[in-house]
Amino acid sequence: TTLYRYYRLYGVLGNSNSGPYVFEFEFKINSAVTGETGTDINNTPSAISLTASNYDSNCGIKIEFTGGVGATQFDLWVDGSQEATNITSGYVYPPADNSSHSYMVRGINGACFIDSNTQAVSDPNCGVPPPEVAAGTNFTWNANQTSQTMNWTSEPLATGYRIYRGTKAQLGDLCDSDSDFCRRSEQTGTSLDITSDSPQTIDPTNKVLFYLITAYNGAGEGPAGNATCGARQVNSTGNCP
């Protein structure tokens, strides 16, 4: 960077009938100033360059950034609102829909901060419910004489899972709008211990229990699979007793 200093000098050269002669001239001195990265005198972090992109087939916007020397924390802002704190470059943010949103990273150092450029991007994979889960080889049941545990494969589009429990008499209700299974659990994990569920106590007549697992995200709940009548309709009675 080159810094120019301008000087203007005035002086009286002589006199005449109309007054003194005034001379005026200016000159400049240039000097090199070495640029520095990092904080300024106010401890403001250096400039931040941000790139937001839809980077794969899953729902998520990848936030990558450089710069921000001197910052002790980076926060993510989406459409003018803070959505995540203390992130690092490569952070993946899951928007609730497939609309375009504006992304910005703020670098913070104490009371000082600096904002990156803003970039608008959308992800067509967001804003749709997850697909069917726990089907076929994506589901396992581990049982022995003392415990029973269900496990299923994680779904990238899911933010959580709902596990429903029902009896043989309630199977037909999955084909209509009648109330059917109760909700056994709502969780983020992909395993559930059902050792405490007693078929003899819950359904003394048939002594058998049925389970359904669905995935959900901000766009809604995914399908519960198909029966002979078509797509199952889960109309839960609420939490299981």
QUIHUWO-V803776 format. One record per residue. N is the residue number from 1. RES is the residue in one small letter. SS is DSSP state (a for helix, b for strand, c for the rest). OMEGA is omega in radians with two decimals (* if undefined). Layout:
N&RES&SS&OMEGA, N&RES&SS&OMEGA
//
This chain:
1&t&c&3.12, 2&t&b&3.13, 3&l&b&3.13, 4&y&b&3.07, 5&r&b&-3.12, 6&y&b&3.09, 7&y&b&3.07, 8&r&b&-3.09, 9&l&b&3.11, 10&y&b&3.08, 11&g&b&3.11, 12&v&b&-3.09, 13&l&b&-3.11, 14&g&b&-3.11, 15&n&b&3.02, 16&s&b&3.13, 17&n&c&-3.11, 18&s&c&3.11, 19&g&b&-3.08, 20&p&b&2.98, 21&y&b&-3.14, 22&v&b&3.07, 23&f&b&-3.12, 24&e&b&3.03, 25&f&b&3.14, 26&e&b&3.08, 27&f&b&-3.14, 28&k&b&3.08, 29&i&b&3.11, 30&n&b&3.13, 31&s&b&-3.12, 32&a&b&3.08, 33&v&c&-3.11, 34&t&c&3.11, 35&g&c&-3.13, 36&e&c&3.03, 37&t&c&-3.13, 38&g&c&-3.06, 39&t&c&3.05, 40&d&c&-3.10, 41&i&c&3.12, 42&n&c&-3.13, 43&n&c&3.08, 44&t&c&3.11, 45&p&c&3.13, 46&s&c&-3.05, 47&a&c&-3.13, 48&i&b&3.07, 49&s&b&-3.04, 50&l&b&2.97, 51&t&b&3.09, 52&a&b&-3.05, 53&s&b&2.97, 54&n&b&-2.85, 55&y&c&3.09, 56&d&c&-3.04, 57&s&c&3.10, 58&n&c&3.09, 59&c&c&3.11, 60&g&c&3.06, 61&i&b&-3.13, 62&k&b&-3.11, 63&i&b&3.10, 64&e&b&-3.12, 65&f&b&3.07, 66&t&b&-3.13, 67&g&b&-3.12, 68&g&c&3.13, 69&v&c&-3.12, 70&g&c&3.13, 71&a&c&3.08, 72&t&c&-3.12, 73&q&b&3.07, 74&f&b&3.13, 75&d&b&3.12, 76&l&b&3.08, 77&w&b&3.14, 78&v&b&-3.13, 79&d&c&3.07, 80&g&c&3.13, 81&s&b&3.12, 82&q&b&-3.07, 83&e&b&-3.14, 84&a&b&-3.13, 85&t&c&3.04, 86&n&c&-3.14, 87&i&c&3.02, 88&t&c&3.12, 89&s&c&-3.06, 90&g&c&3.12, 91&y&b&3.14, 92&v&b&-3.13, 93&y&b&-3.14, 94&p&c&3.10, 95&p&c&-3.08, 96&a&c&-3.12, 97&d&c&-3.12, 98&n&c&3.07, 99&s&c&3.10, 100&s&c&3.11, 101&h&b&-3.13, 102&s&b&-3.07, 103&y&b&-3.13, 104&m&b&3.09, 105&v&b&3.11, 106&r&b&3.05, 107&g&b&-3.02, 108&i&b&3.00, 109&n&b&-3.08, 110&g&c&3.14, 111&a&c&-3.10, 112&c&b&3.10, 113&f&b&3.05, 114&i&b&-3.12, 115&d&b&3.08, 116&s&c&2.95, 117&n&c&3.12, 118&t&c&3.13, 119&q&b&3.13, 120&a&b&-3.13, 121&v&b&3.10, 122&s&c&3.09, 123&d&c&-3.10, 124&p&c&3.14, 125&n&c&3.12, 126&c&c&3.10, 127&g&c&3.07, 128&v&c&3.13, 129&p&c&3.11, 130&p&c&3.07, 131&p&c&3.09, 132&e&c&3.13, 133&v&c&3.06, 134&a&c&3.13, 135&a&c&3.09, 136&g&a&-3.10, 137&t&a&3.09, 138&n&a&3.14, 139&f&b&3.06, 140&t&b&3.13, 141&w&b&3.14, 142&n&b&-3.07, 143&a&b&2.98, 144&n&c&-3.06, 145&q&c&-3.06, 146&t&c&-3.08, 147&s&c&3.06, 148&q&b&-3.10, 149&t&b&3.04, 150&m&b&3.09, 151&n&b&3.10, 152&w&b&-3.09, 153&t&c&3.13, 154&s&c&3.09, 155&e&c&-3.06, 156&p&c&-3.10, 157&l&c&-3.07, 158&a&c&2.96, 159&t&c&3.11, 160&g&b&-3.08, 161&y&b&3.04, 162&r&b&3.13, 163&i&b&-3.12, 164&y&b&3.13, 165&r&b&3.13, 166&g&b&3.13, 167&t&c&-3.13, 168&k&a&-3.12, 169&a&a&-3.10, 170&q&a&-3.09, 171&l&a&-3.13, 172&g&a&-3.13, 173&d&a&3.09, 174&l&a&3.14, 175&c&a&-3.12, 176&d&c&-3.08, 177&s&c&3.12, 178&d&c&3.07, 179&s&c&-3.06, 180&d&c&-3.00, 181&f&c&3.00, 182&c&b&-3.13, 183&r&b&-3.10, 184&r&b&-3.12, 185&s&b&2.95, 186&e&b&-2.92, 187&q&b&3.08, 188&t&c&-3.12, 189&g&c&-3.09, 190&t&c&3.10, 191&s&b&3.13, 192&l&b&3.08, 193&d&b&-3.12, 194&i&c&-3.11, 195&t&c&-3.07, 196&s&c&3.13, 197&d&c&-3.10, 198&s&c&3.10, 199&p&a&-3.13, 200&q&a&-3.12, 201&t&a&-3.06, 202&i&a&3.13, 203&d&c&-3.07, 204&p&c&-3.09, 205&t&c&-3.05, 206&n&c&3.12, 207&k&c&3.11, 208&v&c&3.13, 209&l&c&3.14, 210&f&b&-3.11, 211&y&b&3.02, 212&l&b&3.11, 213&i&b&3.06, 214&t&b&3.07, 215&a&b&3.11, 216&y&b&3.00, 217&n&b&-3.09, 218&g&c&-3.13, 219&a&c&3.12, 220&g&b&-3.10, 221&e&b&3.13, 222&g&c&-3.09, 223&p&c&3.13, 224&a&c&3.13, 225&g&c&-3.08, 226&n&b&3.00, 227&a&b&3.13, 228&t&c&3.13, 229&c&c&-3.08, 230&g&b&-3.12, 231&a&b&3.12, 232&r&c&3.11, 233&q&c&3.14, 234&v&c&3.06, 235&n&c&-2.96, 236&s&c&3.05, 237&t&c&-3.10, 238&g&c&-3.13, 239&n&b&3.12, 240&c&c&3.10, 241&p&c&*
//
